[in-house]
Amino acid sequence: MRKGVALFLSCARVGALTFGGGYAMLPFLHKELVSRHGWLKEEDLVDYFALSQCLPGPIAINTATLCGNKVMGVGGGLIASAGIIFPALCIIIVIAALLGHYQDIPAVKNAFVGIRAGVMVLILKALIQLSRSSLKNAVSILICVASFALTVFTNASPVLFVVGAAVVGMALSLRKKARE
């Protein structure tokens, strides 16, 4: 019971403090689930985050569900999802009620400009954290650079890059086992 409450509150903190979507929440999830509670290893979080991008639905909810499932099974997945969703639901209801009246005020417009800049910093921090735990050898660096280049210069679906990277990883693993 205590662990479930702690999981809900940890995910609710992430949900309440994250602006900018799934990428921006990664540092907060890391702090709560890896650093603070030690429920996950950094590699687990990176794997769940990558998998969440391939699944339908919001990245934040998918990642929280997978993390909660790892921590407490299916019930943990539901608890973590509820924790992530609850603050956003409350905030959206309040904003929807008020924004129509205040959206044209210059201070409100400027606040959103500042929020966007702040979110970029969170995304950059998430990128740095992901690169530290994911880019461990020349092959992973090459896959990253190739995927980035293809994303920038083509209109191909990011799912293709993730599936392609998984296929390359499996092929290299099978090749390594065959050598041994």
N, C-alpha and C positions, 0 to 999 in steps of 0.2 A: 504494500500500500504506500509506504513512504517513498519507495523508489519511483512509483508511478506519479505521485504528486511532484516529486523533484524533477522528473522527466517533463511533465506538463509545464511546470514553472520555468524550466530552462528553455523549452521551446517557445513558451509565451514571451519570455524576454527577447529571444531572437526575433519573433514575429513582431513584437512591439517596437524594436529598435532598428529594424532593417527597412530601409527605403531604397528602392532601385531594383528589386527583384532578386532572383535566385543567386546571381553572381555576387551581389552585395552582401548576402547573408552568410556566405561561406566563412569569413573571418569570425563572425559571431558564433556560428555553430562550432567552429574549431575551438574557440575559447570555452564554450559551455560543455561540449561533449567530450573533447579530447583533453584540454588543459585543466579545466576546473574539476570535472567528475571522473575523468579517466575511463569512461565507459567505452570509448572507441580508440583505436589506434589511428594515427594520421592517415595511414594508407587506406584504412577502411573508409574514412570520410571522403577521401579523394575518389575511391572506387565508386561509392554510392553517388557522389556528385556527378561523375562521368556517366554512370548508368541512368541517372535521373534526366539527363539531357536527351537521352534516346527514347525515353518513355513519353507517352502522351500526358499532357497536364502540366501544371506549373512546376518548375524546377524546385522551388522551395518546399512545396508540399511533398513532392516525390522524395526528395532527399531526407526530409524529416521522417517520412514514413519508413524508409529503408533503415535509417539510423535507429529509430524507435524499435523496429522489428529486431535489430541486432541486440539492443539493450534488454528488451523484455518480451520478445516474441510478437505475435500478431497483436495482442493487446497493447503492447508498447508502440507499435506502429500507429494504432488508432489514437493513443494518448498523445504521441508526438505530433500527429497531424492536427488534432484538435488544438494543441498548444500553439502551433504555428498560425492556424487560421483565426483563433478567437480574437487576439488583439487587432488584427487587420480588419476583421468584420466590424468590431466596435468603432474603430477609427474611420472606416469608410462610411458607416452610417452617419457619424457626426459630420464628416467632411461633406457628404452629399447634401446634408441638411443646410450647411452654411456656405458652401463654395459659390453657389449661384448668386448669392447676395454680395460676395466680396471679391470675386475673381477679377474684376476690372480695376481694382485699386492698385496703383503702382507698387506699393510696398509688398503686396501679395505676389505680384508678377516677379518682382526682384527676389523675393524669398525662394521662388521656384528655380530661378537661375542659380542661386547659391546652393540649393539642394542638389541640383544636377551636377554641379562641380564637386560637391562632397561625395556623391555617389561614385563618380569617376575614381576618386581616391580609393574607395572601398573595393572597387572592381580591380584596380591596379594591385592593391594589397593581396587580394585573392589570387591574382595571376602569379604574383611572386611566390606565395605559399604553395600553389599548385606546382609551379616549375621546380621548386626545391625537392619536392617529394616524388615528382613524376619523371623528370629529365635526369635519369641516372646513368645513361650510357649513350654512345654515339647513335645507336639505332633509334632510341626514343627521341633524341634531339632531331634527327633527320625526319622522323615521322611528324614531329611537331612543326618543323619548318615547312615541310611539303604540304601539310594540311592547312597551315596558315596561308601559304601562297595560293593554294587552290581556292580557299575561301574568299580571298581578296580578289582574285582575278577570274573567278568563274561564278556561275549562279547555281552550282551543284548544291544539293542538300547536305547540311552538316552530318546527317545520319550516315551518309555514304562514307564520310571521312572516319567516323567512329567505327563503323563496321569494317572498313578497309584497314584501319589501324589494328583492330582486333584480329583480323585474318593474318596480317603480317606478324603480329605477336605470337599467334598460335603456330604459324608456319616456322618461325624461328625457334620456338620451343621444341617443336617436333624434330627439326633439323639438329638441334643440340642433343636431344635424346638419342637420335639415330647415330650420332658420332660416338656417344658414350657407349 
